[in-house]
């Protein structure tokens, strides 16, 4: 799992466009999630968690149960 932390990107007029941040985070994920935190009706944080999945072979699955 990979968590990316960054400073607030600013858009036009120095304001952060949270919707654009969400779009970019979703576009850049292969597997994972994007979480939006809202405080008093305003988006205050956007978190992305990227997961890396590994597929086990049949031989590995057999040896785990022994």
CHARMM internal coordinates of N, CA and C (Angstrom, degrees):
IC EDIT
DIST 1 N 1 CA 1.4275
DIST 1 CA 1 C 1.5200
ANGL 1 N 1 CA 1 C 108.69
DIST 1 C 2 N 1.3170
ANGL 1 CA 1 C 2 N 116.33
DIHE 1 N 1 CA 1 C 2 N 137.00
DIST 2 N 2 CA 1.4569
ANGL 1 C 2 N 2 CA 120.35
DIHE 1 CA 1 C 2 N 2 CA -179.00
DIST 2 CA 2 C 1.5213
ANGL 2 N 2 CA 2 C 108.34
DIHE 1 C 2 N 2 CA 2 C -125.77
DIST 2 C 3 N 1.3146
ANGL 2 CA 2 C 3 N 117.35
DIHE 2 N 2 CA 2 C 3 N 126.39
DIST 3 N 3 CA 1.4582
ANGL 2 C 3 N 3 CA 122.00
DIHE 2 CA 2 C 3 N 3 CA 176.01
DIST 3 CA 3 C 1.5179
ANGL 3 N 3 CA 3 C 108.00
DIHE 2 C 3 N 3 CA 3 C -110.44
DIST 3 C 4 N 1.3189
ANGL 3 CA 3 C 4 N 116.27
DIHE 3 N 3 CA 3 C 4 N 130.90
DIST 4 N 4 CA 1.4558
ANGL 3 C 4 N 4 CA 121.23
DIHE 3 CA 3 C 4 N 4 CA -178.55
DIST 4 CA 4 C 1.5227
ANGL 4 N 4 CA 4 C 108.58
DIHE 3 C 4 N 4 CA 4 C -108.44
DIST 4 C 5 N 1.3229
ANGL 4 CA 4 C 5 N 116.91
DIHE 4 N 4 CA 4 C 5 N 127.37
DIST 5 N 5 CA 1.4561
ANGL 4 C 5 N 5 CA 122.34
DIHE 4 CA 4 C 5 N 5 CA 177.35
DIST 5 CA 5 C 1.5108
ANGL 5 N 5 CA 5 C 108.35
DIHE 4 C 5 N 5 CA 5 C -117.40
DIST 5 C 6 N 1.3214
ANGL 5 CA 5 C 6 N 116.18
DIHE 5 N 5 CA 5 C 6 N 133.47
DIST 6 N 6 CA 1.4605
ANGL 5 C 6 N 6 CA 119.43
DIHE 5 CA 5 C 6 N 6 CA 178.62
DIST 6 CA 6 C 1.5181
ANGL 6 N 6 CA 6 C 109.87
DIHE 5 C 6 N 6 CA 6 C -147.66
DIST 6 C 7 N 1.3147
ANGL 6 CA 6 C 7 N 114.53
DIHE 6 N 6 CA 6 C 7 N 163.83
DIST 7 N 7 CA 1.4605
ANGL 6 C 7 N 7 CA 120.51
DIHE 6 CA 6 C 7 N 7 CA 176.03
DIST 7 CA 7 C 1.5191
ANGL 7 N 7 CA 7 C 108.64
DIHE 6 C 7 N 7 CA 7 C -71.88
DIST 7 C 8 N 1.3174
ANGL 7 CA 7 C 8 N 116.35
DIHE 7 N 7 CA 7 C 8 N 161.11
DIST 8 N 8 CA 1.4560
ANGL 7 C 8 N 8 CA 122.21
DIHE 7 CA 7 C 8 N 8 CA -179.32
DIST 8 CA 8 C 1.5228
ANGL 8 N 8 CA 8 C 111.10
DIHE 7 C 8 N 8 CA 8 C -65.10
DIST 8 C 9 N 1.3266
ANGL 8 CA 8 C 9 N 117.75
DIHE 8 N 8 CA 8 C 9 N 121.84
DIST 9 N 9 CA 1.4619
ANGL 8 C 9 N 9 CA 119.38
DIHE 8 CA 8 C 9 N 9 CA 173.75
DIST 9 CA 9 C 1.5245
ANGL 9 N 9 CA 9 C 108.39
DIHE 8 C 9 N 9 CA 9 C -75.62
DIST 9 C 10 N 1.2974
ANGL 9 CA 9 C 10 N 117.49
DIHE 9 N 9 CA 9 C 10 N 142.11
DIST 10 N 10 CA 1.4594
ANGL 9 C 10 N 10 CA 119.84
DIHE 9 CA 9 C 10 N 10 CA -179.66
DIST 10 CA 10 C 1.5080
ANGL 10 N 10 CA 10 C 110.51
DIHE 9 C 10 N 10 CA 10 C -107.74
DIST 10 C 11 N 1.3162
ANGL 10 CA 10 C 11 N 114.73
DIHE 10 N 10 CA 10 C 11 N 142.50
DIST 11 N 11 CA 1.4504
ANGL 10 C 11 N 11 CA 121.05
DIHE 10 CA 10 C 11 N 11 CA 178.54
DIST 11 CA 11 C 1.5074
ANGL 11 N 11 CA 11 C 109.41
DIHE 10 C 11 N 11 CA 11 C -102.43
DIST 11 C 12 N 1.3182
ANGL 11 CA 11 C 12 N 115.44
DIHE 11 N 11 CA 11 C 12 N -151.35
DIST 12 N 12 CA 1.4591
ANGL 11 C 12 N 12 CA 121.80
DIHE 11 CA 11 C 12 N 12 CA -179.29
DIST 12 CA 12 C 1.5273
ANGL 12 N 12 CA 12 C 110.52
DIHE 11 C 12 N 12 CA 12 C -61.28
DIST 12 C 13 N 1.3008
ANGL 12 CA 12 C 13 N 118.46
DIHE 12 N 12 CA 12 C 13 N 134.92
DIST 13 N 13 CA 1.4590
ANGL 12 C 13 N 13 CA 122.24
DIHE 12 CA 12 C 13 N 13 CA 178.40
DIST 13 CA 13 C 1.5068
ANGL 13 N 13 CA 13 C 113.85
DIHE 12 C 13 N 13 CA 13 C 71.49
DIST 13 C 14 N 1.3323
ANGL 13 CA 13 C 14 N 118.03
DIHE 13 N 13 CA 13 C 14 N 15.88
DIST 14 N 14 CA 1.4620
ANGL 13 C 14 N 14 CA 121.43
DIHE 13 CA 13 C 14 N 14 CA 178.53
DIST 14 CA 14 C 1.5177
ANGL 14 N 14 CA 14 C 114.41
DIHE 13 C 14 N 14 CA 14 C 78.93
DIST 14 C 15 N 1.3387
ANGL 14 CA 14 C 15 N 117.95
DIHE 14 N 14 CA 14 C 15 N 3.13
DIST 15 N 15 CA 1.4635
ANGL 14 C 15 N 15 CA 121.20
DIHE 14 CA 14 C 15 N 15 CA 179.56
DIST 15 CA 15 C 1.5259
ANGL 15 N 15 CA 15 C 110.28
DIHE 14 C 15 N 15 CA 15 C -89.29
DIST 15 C 16 N 1.3117
ANGL 15 CA 15 C 16 N 115.69
DIHE 15 N 15 CA 15 C 16 N 147.20
DIST 16 N 16 CA 1.4595
ANGL 15 C 16 N 16 CA 121.50
DIHE 15 CA 15 C 16 N 16 CA 178.27
DIST 16 CA 16 C 1.5215
ANGL 16 N 16 CA 16 C 108.79
DIHE 15 C 16 N 16 CA 16 C -86.35
DIST 16 C 17 N 1.3187
ANGL 16 CA 16 C 17 N 116.83
DIHE 16 N 16 CA 16 C 17 N 127.96
DIST 17 N 17 CA 1.4596
ANGL 16 C 17 N 17 CA 121.85
DIHE 16 CA 16 C 17 N 17 CA 176.16
DIST 17 CA 17 C 1.5266
ANGL 17 N 17 CA 17 C 107.60
DIHE 16 C 17 N 17 CA 17 C -94.77
DIST 17 C 18 N 1.3394
ANGL 17 CA 17 C 18 N 115.70
DIHE 17 N 17 CA 17 C 18 N 91.76
DIST 18 N 18 CA 1.4634
ANGL 17 C 18 N 18 CA 120.57
DIHE 17 CA 17 C 18 N 18 CA -174.51
DIST 18 CA 18 C 1.5255
ANGL 18 N 18 CA 18 C 111.77
DIHE 17 C 18 N 18 CA 18 C -62.77
DIST 18 C 19 N 1.3202
ANGL 18 CA 18 C 19 N 117.74
DIHE 18 N 18 CA 18 C 19 N -31.85
DIST 19 N 19 CA 1.4612
ANGL 18 C 19 N 19 CA 120.13
DIHE 18 CA 18 C 19 N 19 CA 179.59
DIST 19 CA 19 C 1.5267
ANGL 19 N 19 CA 19 C 111.00
DIHE 18 C 19 N 19 CA 19 C -65.67
DIST 19 C 20 N 1.3192
ANGL 19 CA 19 C 20 N 116.76
DIHE 19 N 19 CA 19 C 20 N -37.91
DIST 20 N 20 CA 1.4640
ANGL 19 C 20 N 20 CA 120.51
DIHE 19 CA 19 C 20 N 20 CA 176.98
DIST 20 CA 20 C 1.5299
ANGL 20 N 20 CA 20 C 110.58
DIHE 19 C 20 N 20 CA 20 C -67.44
DIST 20 C 21 N 1.3286
ANGL 20 CA 20 C 21 N 116.77
DIHE 20 N 20 CA 20 C 21 N -37.64
DIST 21 N 21 CA 1.4678
ANGL 20 C 21 N 21 CA 121.03
DIHE 20 CA 20 C 21 N 21 CA 176.97
DIST 21 CA 21 C 1.5255
ANGL 21 N 21 CA 21 C 109.62
DIHE 20 C 21 N 21 CA 21 C -61.86
DIST 21 C 22 N 1.3364
ANGL 21 CA 21 C 22 N 117.56
DIHE 21 N 21 CA 21 C 22 N -44.13
DIST 22 N 22 CA 1.4671
ANGL 21 C 22 N 22 CA 121.49
DIHE 21 CA 21 C 22 N 22 CA 178.55
DIST 22 CA 22 C 1.5182
ANGL 22 N 22 CA 22 C 110.08
DIHE 21 C 22 N 22 CA 22 C -62.56
DIST 22 C 23 N 1.3184
ANGL 22 CA 22 C 23 N 116.88
DIHE 22 N 22 CA 22 C 23 N -45.87
DIST 23 N 23 CA 1.4788
ANGL 22 C 23 N 23 CA 120.19
DIHE 22 CA 22 C 23 N 23 CA 178.99
DIST 23 CA 23 C 1.5261
ANGL 23 N 23 CA 23 C 111.52
DIHE 22 C 23 N 23 CA 23 C -58.03
DIST 23 C 24 N 1.3221
ANGL 23 CA 23 C 24 N 116.53
DIHE 23 N 23 CA 23 C 24 N -45.90
DIST 24 N 24 CA 1.4633
ANGL 23 C 24 N 24 CA 120.32
DIHE 23 CA 23 C 24 N 24 CA -179.87
DIST 24 CA 24 C 1.5212
ANGL 24 N 24 CA 24 C 111.25
DIHE 23 C 24 N 24 CA 24 C -63.52
DIST 24 C 25 N 1.3163
ANGL 24 CA 24 C 25 N 117.00
DIHE 24 N 24 CA 24 C 25 N -42.65
DIST 25 N 25 CA 1.4639
ANGL 24 C 25 N 25 CA 120.37
DIHE 24 CA 24 C 25 N 25 CA -178.93
DIST 25 CA 25 C 1.5274
ANGL 25 N 25 CA 25 C 111.19
DIHE 24 C 25 N 25 CA 25 C -64.16
DIST 25 C 26 N 1.3260
ANGL 25 CA 25 C 26 N 116.94
DIHE 25 N 25 CA 25 C 26 N -43.00
DIST 26 N 26 CA 1.4698
ANGL 25 C 26 N 26 CA 120.52
DIHE 25 CA 25 C 26 N 26 CA 179.07
DIST 26 CA 26 C 1.5237
ANGL 26 N 26 CA 26 C 110.39
DIHE 25 C 26 N 26 CA 26 C -65.65
DIST 26 C 27 N 1.3148
ANGL 26 CA 26 C 27 N 117.05
DIHE 26 N 26 CA 26 C 27 N -41.81
DIST 27 N 27 CA 1.4676
ANGL 26 C 27 N 27 CA 121.46
DIHE 26 CA 26 C 27 N 27 CA -179.74
DIST 27 CA 27 C 1.5270
ANGL 27 N 27 CA 27 C 111.36
DIHE 26 C 27 N 27 CA 27 C -61.25
DIST 27 C 28 N 1.3359
ANGL 27 CA 27 C 28 N 116.94
DIHE 27 N 27 CA 27 C 28 N -36.43
DIST 28 N 28 CA 1.4599
ANGL 27 C 28 N 28 CA 121.16
DIHE 27 CA 27 C 28 N 28 CA -175.51
DIST 28 CA 28 C 1.5246
ANGL 28 N 28 CA 28 C 114.00
DIHE 27 C 28 N 28 CA 28 C -85.73
DIST 28 C 29 N 1.3287
ANGL 28 CA 28 C 29 N 118.67
DIHE 28 N 28 CA 28 C 29 N -3.25
DIST 29 N 29 CA 1.4690
ANGL 28 C 29 N 29 CA 121.34
DIHE 28 CA 28 C 29 N 29 CA -179.26
DIST 29 CA 29 C 1.5222
ANGL 29 N 29 CA 29 C 111.15
DIHE 28 C 29 N 29 CA 29 C -94.70
DIST 29 C 30 N 1.3226
ANGL 29 CA 29 C 30 N 115.61
DIHE 29 N 29 CA 29 C 30 N 138.99
DIST 30 N 30 CA 1.4572
ANGL 29 C 30 N 30 CA 120.31
DIHE 29 CA 29 C 30 N 30 CA 170.86
DIST 30 CA 30 C 1.5383
ANGL 30 N 30 CA 30 C 108.36
DIHE 29 C 30 N 30 CA 30 C -97.39
DIST 30 C 31 N 1.3331
ANGL 30 CA 30 C 31 N 116.75
DIHE 30 N 30 CA 30 C 31 N -49.48
DIST 31 N 31 CA 1.4612
ANGL 30 C 31 N 31 CA 123.86
DIHE 30 CA 30 C 31 N 31 CA 173.62
DIST 31 CA 31 C 1.5158
ANGL 31 N 31 CA 31 C 107.00
DIHE 30 C 31 N 31 CA 31 C -134.48
DIST 31 C 32 N 1.3034
ANGL 31 CA 31 C 32 N 118.24
DIHE 31 N 31 CA 31 C 32 N 134.33
DIST 32 N 32 CA 1.4536
ANGL 31 C 32 N 32 CA 120.20
DIHE 31 CA 31 C 32 N 32 CA 177.06
DIST 32 CA 32 C 1.5028
ANGL 32 N 32 CA 32 C 112.34
DIHE 31 C 32 N 32 CA 32 C 152.42
DIST 32 C 33 N 1.3368
ANGL 32 CA 32 C 33 N 115.49
DIHE 32 N 32 CA 32 C 33 N -156.51
DIST 33 N 33 CA 1.4592
ANGL 32 C 33 N 33 CA 119.94
DIHE 32 CA 32 C 33 N 33 CA -177.99
DIST 33 CA 33 C 1.5203
ANGL 33 N 33 CA 33 C 110.48
DIHE 32 C 33 N 33 CA 33 C -147.78
DIST 33 C 34 N 1.3275
ANGL 33 CA 33 C 34 N 114.62
DIHE 33 N 33 CA 33 C 34 N 157.07
DIST 34 N 34 CA 1.4562
ANGL 33 C 34 N 34 CA 122.35
DIHE 33 CA 33 C 34 N 34 CA 174.65
DIST 34 CA 34 C 1.5219
ANGL 34 N 34 CA 34 C 105.85
DIHE 33 C 34 N 34 CA 34 C -123.61
DIST 34 C 35 N 1.3242
ANGL 34 CA 34 C 35 N 116.39
DIHE 34 N 34 CA 34 C 35 N 125.77
DIST 35 N 35 CA 1.4657
ANGL 34 C 35 N 35 CA 121.97
DIHE 34 CA 34 C 35 N 35 CA -178.41
DIST 35 CA 35 C 1.5263
ANGL 35 N 35 CA 35 C 108.87
DIHE 34 C 35 N 35 CA 35 C -114.63
DIST 35 C 36 N 1.3290
ANGL 35 CA 35 C 36 N 115.85
DIHE 35 N 35 CA 35 C 36 N 132.49
DIST 36 N 36 CA 1.4606
ANGL 35 C 36 N 36 CA 121.87
DIHE 35 CA 35 C 36 N 36 CA 178.75
DIST 36 CA 36 C 1.5164
ANGL 36 N 36 CA 36 C 108.28
DIHE 35 C 36 N 36 CA 36 C -109.36
DIST 36 C 37 N 1.3306
ANGL 36 CA 36 C 37 N 117.08
DIHE 36 N 36 CA 36 C 37 N 127.09
DIST 37 N 37 CA 1.4604
ANGL 36 C 37 N 37 CA 122.23
DIHE 36 CA 36 C 37 N 37 CA 177.91
DIST 37 CA 37 C 1.5222
ANGL 37 N 37 CA 37 C 108.79
DIHE 36 C 37 N 37 CA 37 C -104.30
DIST 37 C 38 N 1.3384
ANGL 37 CA 37 C 38 N 115.72
DIHE 37 N 37 CA 37 C 38 N 129.51
DIST 38 N 38 CA 1.4559
ANGL 37 C 38 N 38 CA 121.94
DIHE 37 CA 37 C 38 N 38 CA -179.18
DIST 38 CA 38 C 1.5218
ANGL 38 N 38 CA 38 C 108.94
DIHE 37 C 38 N 38 CA 38 C -116.68
DIST 38 C 39 N 1.3290
ANGL 38 CA 38 C 39 N 117.00
DIHE 38 N 38 CA 38 C 39 N 134.58
DIST 39 N 39 CA 1.4674
ANGL 38 C 39 N 39 CA 122.71
DIHE 38 CA 38 C 39 N 39 CA 177.87
DIST 39 CA 39 C 1.5256
ANGL 39 N 39 CA 39 C 107.69
DIHE 38 C 39 N 39 CA 39 C -131.26
DIST 39 C 40 N 1.3292
ANGL 39 CA 39 C 40 N 115.69
DIHE 39 N 39 CA 39 C 40 N 121.20
DIST 40 N 40 CA 1.4647
ANGL 39 C 40 N 40 CA 122.28
DIHE 39 CA 39 C 40 N 40 CA -178.78
DIST 40 CA 40 C 1.5270
ANGL 40 N 40 CA 40 C 112.33
DIHE 39 C 40 N 40 CA 40 C 51.74
DIST 40 C 41 N 1.3314
ANGL 40 CA 40 C 41 N 115.67
DIHE 40 N 40 CA 40 C 41 N 44.27
DIST 41 N 41 CA 1.4570
ANGL 40 C 41 N 41 CA 121.38
DIHE 40 CA 40 C 41 N 41 CA 175.42
DIST 41 CA 41 C 1.5151
ANGL 41 N 41 CA 41 C 115.70
DIHE 40 C 41 N 41 CA 41 C 79.52
DIST 41 C 42 N 1.3238
ANGL 41 CA 41 C 42 N 117.67
DIHE 41 N 41 CA 41 C 42 N 4.55
DIST 42 N 42 CA 1.4720
ANGL 41 C 42 N 42 CA 121.47
DIHE 41 CA 41 C 42 N 42 CA 179.82
DIST 42 CA 42 C 1.5194
ANGL 42 N 42 CA 42 C 109.82
DIHE 41 C 42 N 42 CA 42 C -120.33
DIST 42 C 43 N 1.3223
ANGL 42 CA 42 C 43 N 116.07
DIHE 42 N 42 CA 42 C 43 N 142.63
DIST 43 N 43 CA 1.4610
ANGL 42 C 43 N 43 CA 120.69
DIHE 42 CA 42 C 43 N 43 CA 174.23
DIST 43 CA 43 C 1.5205
ANGL 43 N 43 CA 43 C 107.40
DIHE 42 C 43 N 43 CA 43 C -72.12
DIST 43 C 44 N 1.3423
ANGL 43 CA 43 C 44 N 116.13
DIHE 43 N 43 CA 43 C 44 N 122.76
DIST 44 N 44 CA 1.4617
ANGL 43 C 44 N 44 CA 120.25
DIHE 43 CA 43 C 44 N 44 CA -178.12
DIST 44 CA 44 C 1.5172
ANGL 44 N 44 CA 44 C 112.98
DIHE 43 C 44 N 44 CA 44 C -112.63
DIST 44 C 45 N 1.3337
ANGL 44 CA 44 C 45 N 116.88
DIHE 44 N 44 CA 44 C 45 N -16.18
DIST 45 N 45 CA 1.4646
ANGL 44 C 45 N 45 CA 119.05
DIHE 44 CA 44 C 45 N 45 CA -176.48
DIST 45 CA 45 C 1.5196
ANGL 45 N 45 CA 45 C 110.00
DIHE 44 C 45 N 45 CA 45 C -158.31
DIST 45 C 46 N 1.3204
ANGL 45 CA 45 C 46 N 116.33
DIHE 45 N 45 CA 45 C 46 N 143.19
DIST 46 N 46 CA 1.4592
ANGL 45 C 46 N 46 CA 122.72
DIHE 45 CA 45 C 46 N 46 CA 173.35
DIST 46 CA 46 C 1.5232
ANGL 46 N 46 CA 46 C 106.79
DIHE 45 C 46 N 46 CA 46 C -127.54
DIST 46 C 47 N 1.3334
ANGL 46 CA 46 C 47 N 116.51
DIHE 46 N 46 CA 46 C 47 N 123.88
DIST 47 N 47 CA 1.4675
ANGL 46 C 47 N 47 CA 122.08
DIHE 46 CA 46 C 47 N 47 CA -178.87
DIST 47 CA 47 C 1.5196
ANGL 47 N 47 CA 47 C 110.01
DIHE 46 C 47 N 47 CA 47 C -116.43
DIST 47 C 48 N 1.3224
ANGL 47 CA 47 C 48 N 116.02
DIHE 47 N 47 CA 47 C 48 N 138.51
DIST 48 N 48 CA 1.4649
ANGL 47 C 48 N 48 CA 121.07
DIHE 47 CA 47 C 48 N 48 CA 174.35
DIST 48 CA 48 C 1.5154
ANGL 48 N 48 CA 48 C 108.91
DIHE 47 C 48 N 48 CA 48 C -120.79
DIST 48 C 49 N 1.3252
ANGL 48 CA 48 C 49 N 115.40
DIHE 48 N 48 CA 48 C 49 N 134.03
DIST 49 N 49 CA 1.4593
ANGL 48 C 49 N 49 CA 121.12
DIHE 48 CA 48 C 49 N 49 CA 175.56
DIST 49 CA 49 C 1.5213
ANGL 49 N 49 CA 49 C 106.91
DIHE 48 C 49 N 49 CA 49 C -123.80
DIST 49 C 50 N 1.3156
ANGL 49 CA 49 C 50 N 115.52
DIHE 49 N 49 CA 49 C 50 N 120.24
DIST 50 N 50 CA 1.4612
ANGL 49 C 50 N 50 CA 121.10
DIHE 49 CA 49 C 50 N 50 CA 179.57
DIST 50 CA 50 C 1.5130
ANGL 50 N 50 CA 50 C 109.01
DIHE 49 C 50 N 50 CA 50 C -103.00
DIST 50 C 51 N 1.3272
ANGL 50 CA 50 C 51 N 116.11
DIHE 50 N 50 CA 50 C 51 N 133.24
DIST 51 N 51 CA 1.4628
ANGL 50 C 51 N 51 CA 121.30
DIHE 50 CA 50 C 51 N 51 CA -179.81
DIST 51 CA 51 C 1.5199
ANGL 51 N 51 CA 51 C 109.52
DIHE 50 C 51 N 51 CA 51 C -110.45
DIST 51 C 52 N 1.3135
ANGL 51 CA 51 C 52 N 115.26
DIHE 51 N 51 CA 51 C 52 N 144.40
DIST 52 N 52 CA 1.4526
ANGL 51 C 52 N 52 CA 121.81
DIHE 51 CA 51 C 52 N 52 CA 174.23
DIST 52 CA 52 C 1.5213
ANGL 52 N 52 CA 52 C 107.63
DIHE 51 C 52 N 52 CA 52 C -111.63
DIST 52 C 53 N 1.3093
ANGL 52 CA 52 C 53 N 117.02
DIHE 52 N 52 CA 52 C 53 N 123.10
DIST 53 N 53 CA 1.4639
ANGL 52 C 53 N 53 CA 120.87
DIHE 52 CA 52 C 53 N 53 CA -177.16
DIST 53 CA 53 C 1.5208
ANGL 53 N 53 CA 53 C 110.12
DIHE 52 C 53 N 53 CA 53 C -106.33
DIST 53 C 54 N 1.3237
ANGL 53 CA 53 C 54 N 114.75
DIHE 53 N 53 CA 53 C 54 N 141.72
DIST 54 N 54 CA 1.4571
ANGL 53 C 54 N 54 CA 122.05
DIHE 53 CA 53 C 54 N 54 CA 177.73
DIST 54 CA 54 C 1.5143
ANGL 54 N 54 CA 54 C 108.07
DIHE 53 C 54 N 54 CA 54 C -119.52
DIST 54 C 55 N 1.3230
ANGL 54 CA 54 C 55 N 116.06
DIHE 54 N 54 CA 54 C 55 N 134.53
DIST 55 N 55 CA 1.4547
ANGL 54 C 55 N 55 CA 120.88
DIHE 54 CA 54 C 55 N 55 CA 179.22
DIST 55 CA 55 C 1.5186
ANGL 55 N 55 CA 55 C 107.91
DIHE 54 C 55 N 55 CA 55 C -98.64
DIST 55 C 56 N 1.3344
ANGL 55 CA 55 C 56 N 116.06
DIHE 55 N 55 CA 55 C 56 N 123.72
DIST 56 N 56 CA 1.4714
ANGL 55 C 56 N 56 CA 120.99
DIHE 55 CA 55 C 56 N 56 CA 179.39
DIST 56 CA 56 C 1.5260
ANGL 56 N 56 CA 56 C 109.11
DIHE 55 C 56 N 56 CA 56 C -82.33
DIST 56 C 57 N 1.3247
ANGL 56 CA 56 C 57 N 115.84
DIHE 56 N 56 CA 56 C 57 N 143.98
DIST 57 N 57 CA 1.4594
ANGL 56 C 57 N 57 CA 120.03
DIHE 56 CA 56 C 57 N 57 CA 176.51
DIST 57 CA 57 C 1.5218
ANGL 57 N 57 CA 57 C 108.84
DIHE 56 C 57 N 57 CA 57 C -79.10
DIST 57 C 58 N 1.3260
ANGL 57 CA 57 C 58 N 117.42
DIHE 57 N 57 CA 57 C 58 N 166.02
DIST 58 N 58 CA 1.4691
ANGL 57 C 58 N 58 CA 121.34
DIHE 57 CA 57 C 58 N 58 CA 179.86
DIST 58 CA 58 C 1.5259
ANGL 58 N 58 CA 58 C 111.12
DIHE 57 C 58 N 58 CA 58 C -62.17
DIST 58 C 59 N 1.3410
ANGL 58 CA 58 C 59 N 117.09
DIHE 58 N 58 CA 58 C 59 N -37.33
DIST 59 N 59 CA 1.4644
ANGL 58 C 59 N 59 CA 120.57
DIHE 58 CA 58 C 59 N 59 CA -179.80
DIST 59 CA 59 C 1.5250
ANGL 59 N 59 CA 59 C 110.71
DIHE 58 C 59 N 59 CA 59 C -63.99
DIST 59 C 60 N 1.3298
ANGL 59 CA 59 C 60 N 118.17
DIHE 59 N 59 CA 59 C 60 N -40.12
DIST 60 N 60 CA 1.4633
ANGL 59 C 60 N 60 CA 121.64
DIHE 59 CA 59 C 60 N 60 CA 178.59
DIST 60 CA 60 C 1.5264
ANGL 60 N 60 CA 60 C 110.01
DIHE 59 C 60 N 60 CA 60 C -64.62
DIST 60 C 61 N 1.3288
ANGL 60 CA 60 C 61 N 117.64
DIHE 60 N 60 CA 60 C 61 N -40.05
DIST 61 N 61 CA 1.4577
ANGL 60 C 61 N 61 CA 121.41
DIHE 60 CA 60 C 61 N 61 CA -179.53
DIST 61 CA 61 C 1.5215
ANGL 61 N 61 CA 61 C 111.10
DIHE 60 C 61 N 61 CA 61 C -64.32
DIST 61 C 62 N 1.3420
ANGL 61 CA 61 C 62 N 118.46
DIHE 61 N 61 CA 61 C 62 N -37.60
DIST 62 N 62 CA 1.4610
ANGL 61 C 62 N 62 CA 121.46
DIHE 61 CA 61 C 62 N 62 CA 179.27
DIST 62 CA 62 C 1.5139
ANGL 62 N 62 CA 62 C 111.55
DIHE 61 C 62 N 62 CA 62 C -66.52
DIST 62 C 63 N 1.3347
ANGL 62 CA 62 C 63 N 117.45
DIHE 62 N 62 CA 62 C 63 N -40.27
DIST 63 N 63 CA 1.4659
ANGL 62 C 63 N 63 CA 120.18
DIHE 62 CA 62 C 63 N 63 CA -175.95
DIST 63 CA 63 C 1.5275
ANGL 63 N 63 CA 63 C 111.92
DIHE 62 C 63 N 63 CA 63 C -73.79
DIST 63 C 64 N 1.3202
ANGL 63 CA 63 C 64 N 119.10
DIHE 63 N 63 CA 63 C 64 N -21.72
DIST 64 N 64 CA 1.4590
ANGL 63 C 64 N 64 CA 121.92
DIHE 63 CA 63 C 64 N 64 CA -179.39
DIST 64 CA 64 C 1.5241
ANGL 64 N 64 CA 64 C 109.80
DIHE 63 C 64 N 64 CA 64 C -69.03
DIST 64 C 65 N 1.3078
ANGL 64 CA 64 C 65 N 118.76
DIHE 64 N 64 CA 64 C 65 N -36.54
DIST 65 N 65 CA 1.4590
ANGL 64 C 65 N 65 CA 122.12
DIHE 64 CA 64 C 65 N 65 CA -177.35
DIST 65 CA 65 C 1.5173
ANGL 65 N 65 CA 65 C 114.60
DIHE 64 C 65 N 65 CA 65 C -77.17
DIST 65 C 66 N 1.3293
ANGL 65 CA 65 C 66 N 119.51
DIHE 65 N 65 CA 65 C 66 N -5.23
DIST 66 N 66 CA 1.4769
ANGL 65 C 66 N 66 CA 122.10
DIHE 65 CA 65 C 66 N 66 CA -176.68
DIST 66 CA 66 C 1.4974
ANGL 66 N 66 CA 66 C 111.86
DIHE 65 C 66 N 66 CA 66 C -87.79
END
COOR INIT
IC SEED 1 N 1 CA 1 C
IC BUILD
